[in-house]
């Protein structure tokens, strides 16, 4: 009996790319995922977070808000953020920046960049916009002082009155 040794995949198909399908999702699948996440976020009852596309025709650029949690120095403050999704989302994290100046150990006060592990090396495709926003809200009250972007803020975090003074000095109300 003769053994079949031909490949099961068409040779042309197997030569197309060495890039995995996970790293090259179709724009349609990304748009569908973002649409589903938008609906989930709109239907959620998570207090103090919101996000939605900047324009009706572009699901890849969002604007959001995060309210400081009660019992933190950020209580009663609302921060505006921008969210830019890459075309290979959710396999790569979105770029999120504070648009409202945010004095915080893990936020660059100059450009709004955020140091949060789940937005970098700990990213997973299972995260959603909602989980990211909740993580950012939690980060406001519980910074990672071991990895600060703002070393001055990290240095005075343990002095609540002084820290709150700096928060209010830099804060600009969301319009």
C-alpha atoms as a printed R data frame, in Angstrom:
    type eleno elety resid chain resno       x      y      z
1   ATOM     1    CA   UNK     A     1   0.000  0.000  0.000
2   ATOM     2    CA   UNK     A     2   1.347  3.389 -0.959
3   ATOM     3    CA   UNK     A     3   1.640  6.045  1.775
4   ATOM     4    CA   UNK     A     4   0.355  9.527  0.957
5   ATOM     5    CA   UNK     A     5   2.961 12.170  1.759
6   ATOM     6    CA   UNK     A     6   1.496 15.266  0.130
7   ATOM     7    CA   UNK     A     7   0.707 18.238  2.387
8   ATOM     8    CA   UNK     A     8  -2.861 18.801  3.519
9   ATOM     9    CA   UNK     A     9  -2.614 22.540  2.858
10  ATOM    10    CA   UNK     A    10  -2.498 23.958 -0.636
11  ATOM    11    CA   UNK     A    11   1.136 25.003 -1.303
12  ATOM    12    CA   UNK     A    12   0.186 28.556 -2.326
13  ATOM    13    CA   UNK     A    13  -1.863 29.033  0.855
14  ATOM    14    CA   UNK     A    14   0.968 27.812  3.056
15  ATOM    15    CA   UNK     A    15   3.442 30.273  1.495
16  ATOM    16    CA   UNK     A    16   1.323 33.410  1.992
17  ATOM    17    CA   UNK     A    17   2.761 34.592  5.296
18  ATOM    18    CA   UNK     A    18   4.668 33.542  8.353
19  ATOM    19    CA   UNK     A    19   2.580 35.946 10.456
20  ATOM    20    CA   UNK     A    20  -0.011 34.163 12.551
21  ATOM    21    CA   UNK     A    21  -3.696 34.762 12.000
22  ATOM    22    CA   UNK     A    22  -3.885 36.120 15.554
23  ATOM    23    CA   UNK     A    23  -1.573 38.985 14.664
24  ATOM    24    CA   UNK     A    24  -3.427 39.847 11.444
25  ATOM    25    CA   UNK     A    25  -7.170 39.891 12.164
26  ATOM    26    CA   UNK     A    26  -9.403 41.353  9.492
27  ATOM    27    CA   UNK     A    27 -10.545 44.934  9.977
28  ATOM    28    CA   UNK     A    28 -14.103 43.603  9.913
29  ATOM    29    CA   UNK     A    29 -13.496 41.329 12.898
30  ATOM    30    CA   UNK     A    30 -11.855 44.173 14.826
31  ATOM    31    CA   UNK     A    31 -14.781 46.463 14.018
32  ATOM    32    CA   UNK     A    32 -17.221 43.775 15.161
33  ATOM    33    CA   UNK     A    33 -15.306 43.288 18.425
34  ATOM    34    CA   UNK     A    34 -15.205 47.041 19.086
35  ATOM    35    CA   UNK     A    35 -18.916 47.341 18.322
36  ATOM    36    CA   UNK     A    36 -19.677 44.539 20.793
37  ATOM    37    CA   UNK     A    37 -17.476 46.149 23.444
38  ATOM    38    CA   UNK     A    38 -19.217 49.488 22.923
39  ATOM    39    CA   UNK     A    39 -22.627 47.853 23.425
40  ATOM    40    CA   UNK     A    40 -21.413 46.016 26.538
41  ATOM    41    CA   UNK     A    41 -20.013 49.230 27.980
42  ATOM    42    CA   UNK     A    42 -23.210 51.152 27.233
43  ATOM    43    CA   UNK     A    43 -25.328 48.459 28.914
44  ATOM    44    CA   UNK     A    44 -23.046 48.047 31.937
45  ATOM    45    CA   UNK     A    45 -23.734 49.445 35.334
46  ATOM    46    CA   UNK     A    46 -20.097 50.142 36.174
47  ATOM    47    CA   UNK     A    47 -20.137 53.521 37.925
48  ATOM    48    CA   UNK     A    48 -17.601 56.183 37.069
49  ATOM    49    CA   UNK     A    49 -16.456 54.974 33.654
50  ATOM    50    CA   UNK     A    50 -17.610 55.693 30.123
51  ATOM    51    CA   UNK     A    51 -16.197 55.557 26.606
52  ATOM    52    CA   UNK     A    52 -17.483 55.884 23.077
53  ATOM    53    CA   UNK     A    53 -16.137 56.585 19.569
54  ATOM    54    CA   UNK     A    54 -15.077 60.170 18.846
55  ATOM    55    CA   UNK     A    55 -16.846 60.053 15.471
56  ATOM    56    CA   UNK     A    56 -19.673 57.883 14.184
57  ATOM    57    CA   UNK     A    57 -17.626 56.533 11.288
58  ATOM    58    CA   UNK     A    58 -14.495 55.510 13.199
59  ATOM    59    CA   UNK     A    59 -14.545 52.775 15.841
60  ATOM    60    CA   UNK     A    60 -10.745 52.925 16.231
61  ATOM    61    CA   UNK     A    61 -10.605 56.302 18.058
62  ATOM    62    CA   UNK     A    62 -12.561 56.685 21.302
63  ATOM    63    CA   UNK     A    63 -12.877 59.248 24.045
64  ATOM    64    CA   UNK     A    64 -13.721 58.290 27.598
65  ATOM    65    CA   UNK     A    65 -14.048 59.485 31.160
66  ATOM    66    CA   UNK     A    66 -12.945 58.039 34.458
67  ATOM    67    CA   UNK     A    67 -14.213 59.341 37.777
68  ATOM    68    CA   UNK     A    68 -12.036 59.094 40.842
69  ATOM    69    CA   UNK     A    69 -13.331 56.435 43.208
70  ATOM    70    CA   UNK     A    70 -14.856 57.480 46.544
71  ATOM    71    CA   UNK     A    71 -12.363 57.415 49.399
72  ATOM    72    CA   UNK     A    72  -9.395 58.352 47.195
73  ATOM    73    CA   UNK     A    73  -7.686 61.710 46.638
74  ATOM    74    CA   UNK     A    74  -9.346 61.664 43.193
75  ATOM    75    CA   UNK     A    75 -12.929 61.364 44.552
76  ATOM    76    CA   UNK     A    76 -15.224 63.841 42.820
77  ATOM    77    CA   UNK     A    77 -12.801 64.432 39.921
78  ATOM    78    CA   UNK     A    78 -13.469 63.354 36.340
79  ATOM    79    CA   UNK     A    79 -10.654 62.686 33.881
80  ATOM    80    CA   UNK     A    80 -10.957 62.610 30.116
81  ATOM    81    CA   UNK     A    81  -8.953 59.936 28.276
82  ATOM    82    CA   UNK     A    82  -8.295 59.100 24.637
83  ATOM    83    CA   UNK     A    83  -8.237 55.514 23.384
84  ATOM    84    CA   UNK     A    84  -6.647 54.545 20.059
85  ATOM    85    CA   UNK     A    85  -7.144 50.962 18.948
86  ATOM    86    CA   UNK     A    86  -4.583 49.347 16.643
87  ATOM    87    CA   UNK     A    87  -5.826 47.471 13.572
88  ATOM    88    CA   UNK     A    88  -4.703 44.206 15.196
89  ATOM    89    CA   UNK     A    89  -6.760 44.743 18.374
90  ATOM    90    CA   UNK     A    90  -7.379 42.753 20.579
91  ATOM    91    CA   UNK     A    91  -4.046 41.029 19.996
92  ATOM    92    CA   UNK     A    92  -2.255 44.307 20.679
93  ATOM    93    CA   UNK     A    93  -3.358 46.762 23.391
94  ATOM    94    CA   UNK     A    94  -4.927 50.131 22.685
95  ATOM    95    CA   UNK     A    95  -2.958 53.301 23.339
96  ATOM    96    CA   UNK     A    96  -4.621 55.181 26.179
97  ATOM    97    CA   UNK     A    97  -3.662 58.641 27.389
98  ATOM    98    CA   UNK     A    98  -5.051 61.061 29.915
99  ATOM    99    CA   UNK     A    99  -6.265 64.181 28.127
100 ATOM   100    CA   UNK     A   100  -7.079 65.863 31.444
101 ATOM   101    CA   UNK     A   101  -3.850 66.572 33.353
102 ATOM   102    CA   UNK     A   102  -3.542 63.852 35.976
103 ATOM   103    CA   UNK     A   103  -0.997 64.151 38.764
104 ATOM   104    CA   UNK     A   104  -0.315 60.496 39.576
105 ATOM   105    CA   UNK     A   105   2.748 58.286 40.081
106 ATOM   106    CA   UNK     A   106   1.933 56.175 36.995
107 ATOM   107    CA   UNK     A   107   0.909 58.983 34.645
108 ATOM   108    CA   UNK     A   108   3.224 61.313 32.753
109 ATOM   109    CA   UNK     A   109   1.856 64.753 33.650
110 ATOM   110    CA   UNK     A   110   3.281 66.204 30.422
111 ATOM   111    CA   UNK     A   111   1.823 63.908 27.778
112 ATOM   112    CA   UNK     A   112  -0.764 61.771 29.618
113 ATOM   113    CA   UNK     A   113   1.047 58.461 29.011
114 ATOM   114    CA   UNK     A   114   0.097 55.712 31.442
115 ATOM   115    CA   UNK     A   115   2.322 53.062 32.987
116 ATOM   116    CA   UNK     A   116   0.000 50.112 33.556
117 ATOM   117    CA   UNK     A   117   1.195 46.541 33.027
118 ATOM   118    CA   UNK     A   118  -1.996 45.365 31.284
119 ATOM   119    CA   UNK     A   119  -1.461 48.042 28.624
120 ATOM   120    CA   UNK     A   120   2.064 46.779 28.005
121 ATOM   121    CA   UNK     A   121   3.744 43.442 28.740
122 ATOM   122    CA   UNK     A   122   0.776 41.888 30.598
123 ATOM   123    CA   UNK     A   123  -1.731 42.558 27.810
124 ATOM   124    CA   UNK     A   124  -4.159 39.780 26.915
125 ATOM   125    CA   UNK     A   125  -6.792 39.611 24.183
126 ATOM   126    CA   UNK     A   126  -9.371 38.740 26.845
127 ATOM   127    CA   UNK     A   127  -9.252 42.294 28.208
128 ATOM   128    CA   UNK     A   128 -11.975 44.652 27.074
129 ATOM   129    CA   UNK     A   129 -12.485 48.397 27.133
130 ATOM   130    CA   UNK     A   130 -14.554 47.980 30.278
131 ATOM   131    CA   UNK     A   131 -11.846 46.012 32.120
132 ATOM   132    CA   UNK     A   132  -9.224 48.554 31.048
133 ATOM   133    CA   UNK     A   133 -11.301 51.486 32.315
134 ATOM   134    CA   UNK     A   134 -11.982 49.740 35.609
135 ATOM   135    CA   UNK     A   135  -8.252 49.009 35.957
136 ATOM   136    CA   UNK     A   136  -7.437 52.664 35.324
137 ATOM   137    CA   UNK     A   137 -10.030 53.760 37.871
138 ATOM   138    CA   UNK     A   138  -8.484 51.359 40.384
139 ATOM   139    CA   UNK     A   139  -4.969 52.575 39.529
140 ATOM   140    CA   UNK     A   140  -5.959 56.112 40.542
141 ATOM   141    CA   UNK     A   141  -6.429 54.994 44.133
142 ATOM   142    CA   UNK     A   142  -3.752 52.294 44.176
143 ATOM   143    CA   UNK     A   143  -0.681 53.357 42.196
144 ATOM   144    CA   UNK     A   144   2.299 51.157 41.482
145 ATOM   145    CA   UNK     A   145   4.991 53.295 43.112
146 ATOM   146    CA   UNK     A   146   7.582 50.698 42.129
147 ATOM   147    CA   UNK     A   147   7.249 51.744 38.475
148 ATOM   148    CA   UNK     A   148   6.514 55.475 38.444
149 ATOM   149    CA   UNK     A   149   6.420 57.749 35.417
150 ATOM   150    CA   UNK     A   150   6.088 60.706 37.764
151 ATOM   151    CA   UNK     A   151   8.725 60.185 40.459
152 ATOM   152    CA   UNK     A   152   7.728 63.371 42.280
153 ATOM   153    CA   UNK     A   153   4.161 62.089 42.667
154 ATOM   154    CA   UNK     A   154   5.432 58.700 43.830
155 ATOM   155    CA   UNK     A   155   7.608 60.446 46.406
156 ATOM   156    CA   UNK     A   156   4.731 62.311 48.039
157 ATOM   157    CA   UNK     A   157   1.995 59.658 47.651
158 ATOM   158    CA   UNK     A   158   2.242 58.810 51.369
159 ATOM   159    CA   UNK     A   159   1.537 62.464 52.285
160 ATOM   160    CA   UNK     A   160  -2.179 62.740 51.388
161 ATOM   161    CA   UNK     A   161  -2.609 66.480 52.014
162 ATOM   162    CA   UNK     A   162   0.457 67.439 49.996
163 ATOM   163    CA   UNK     A   163  -0.456 64.955 47.269
164 ATOM   164    CA   UNK     A   164  -4.043 66.244 47.022
165 ATOM   165    CA   UNK     A   165  -2.681 69.784 46.732
166 ATOM   166    CA   UNK     A   166  -0.618 68.766 43.716
167 ATOM   167    CA   UNK     A   167  -3.559 66.892 42.180
168 ATOM   168    CA   UNK     A   168  -5.721 70.022 42.433
169 ATOM   169    CA   UNK     A   169  -2.920 72.288 41.204
170 ATOM   170    CA   UNK     A   170  -2.718 70.318 37.923
171 ATOM   171    CA   UNK     A   171  -6.370 69.281 37.511
172 ATOM   172    CA   UNK     A   172  -8.589 70.914 34.874
173 ATOM   173    CA   UNK     A   173 -12.308 70.139 34.951
174 ATOM   174    CA   UNK     A   174 -13.685 68.141 32.039
175 ATOM   175    CA   UNK     A   175 -15.820 70.261 29.737
